[in-house]
Amino acid sequence: MEKQKFKLEFSMRSVPIPLLWSYISSASGLKEWFADKVTVSGKTYTFEWNGQQQSATVLGIRNEQSIRFRWDDSNGKDYFEMRISVNELTDSTTLAVVDFAEAEETDDAKELWETQVDTLRRVLGC
């Protein structure tokens, strides 16, 4: 069954771009909100939740703008991406998340991202 693409946007207030970037692209930053443990070897990130590991390969990076991953056990063209943007008029920062899920799992996937990004917001104080 083909997965459906979805996008979520989260206001990160006025979090400095370099700080937010470090939290979405580095092992130490991702460990604070995305997974229990994160290791990086080249383009491979290994995430651990409750003792279970899952690896993803970086497909692309735009420094301080976006990072795109594909789960190594994925057999499709799906990916997940985190993208930072700034509204220069309001000086507000937005974190956009693009991911894929099967139709019946989309709501759960969105809820998981919302929970994880809420944790990130708390860590960053926004």
Steps between C-alpha positions, in 0.01 A plus 500: 500500500635841404561750776351848503709812544408747772645826626482663842619847597597604851568850626832513681465870590834677479732204556840579342547303178841353597354369827194342336721357225720326758191338653373357170831396344743387771500180705515694827213727396274224368558302820339783696160462331482252214643172635645350817840456337645617168830409335636625170743323269551684172155551348337234721313604813400220739208585727404299806166495680442266797794282393380467138727642231409641162744652250446773245722636225535871436376575148577869507609787721469874448701642787280679754197447271397136459597139548336206322522134605381165366449211738737219400221240519280705266448354156318797352582853402377641829716711729471729797627854499534782749521850352562834673360826368484854636236762439711813474204731570416339833844352572327171584653161429302206363596134499327308222492121504427293190440127547314209344258252657243248387152651484375329816816603691519867396320636807725298733811616316391864525427459870844348556670794326290746703606329823866495401505863387322602822794343683740694277315823578529435873872427468549825305277701733248612242 
